[in-house]
């Protein structure tokens, strides 16, 4: 005879303490710094002076594929 399996809809969530960004090698930036960089790149793209660094881009793609 097969007995019924009782299931529960309660999910188990493991709480972990947030790690500091310094331990991950991440540094915080100001929002204005990011916006300034983005607007500068946008202006370069619009006037046609933006150049893609193919070596850096291909290295990042290769690293992502590994």
N, C-alpha and C positions, 0 to 999 in steps of 0.2 A: 504494500500500500504506500502511496506517495503522500507525504505530509505537506501541508501548506508552509511556504516560506513567508515569514512576516517581514515586511519591508517598512522602512521608516523614511519620511521625507525630510528629515532633519539633516542639514549639511554640516560637515565638520570643517571649520575654517581655522587654520593654524595662524595664530597671531605672532608676528615677529616684530622685534624692535626695529625701528627705522635706522638705517645705517647713515653715518655722516658722509656727505659728498667727498670729503677730503680722503677718506679711505678708498674710494673708488677712482680717484684720480680726476675728479670732476671739479672744475672751478665755477663759481657762480659769476654770471655776467649781469650787467645792468640791462634793462629792457631798452633803454635809449641807445646803448652801444649796438645792440643787435639791429634795431630799426635803422640807425645811421648806416650800418654796413649794408643792409638790404637795399636801402634807397640809393646808395652809391652804386651798387651792382646793377640795380634797375636802370639807373641813368646811363651807365656804360653800355648796357644791352640796347637801350633805345637809340643811342648815338652811334652804335656799331663799333665801339672801341673795346668791348669786353672780349678777352681772349681766354679760351679754355686751356688749362694746364693738362695736356694729354698724358704726361707721365704720371702725375699725381692721380688723375682720374682713373687711368688703367690700373694703377697700383691698388687703389681703393676697391675697384671692381674685382680684381684678382683675390684680394684679401677676403672679400665678402663671399667669394665662391669656395674658399677653403674651409 
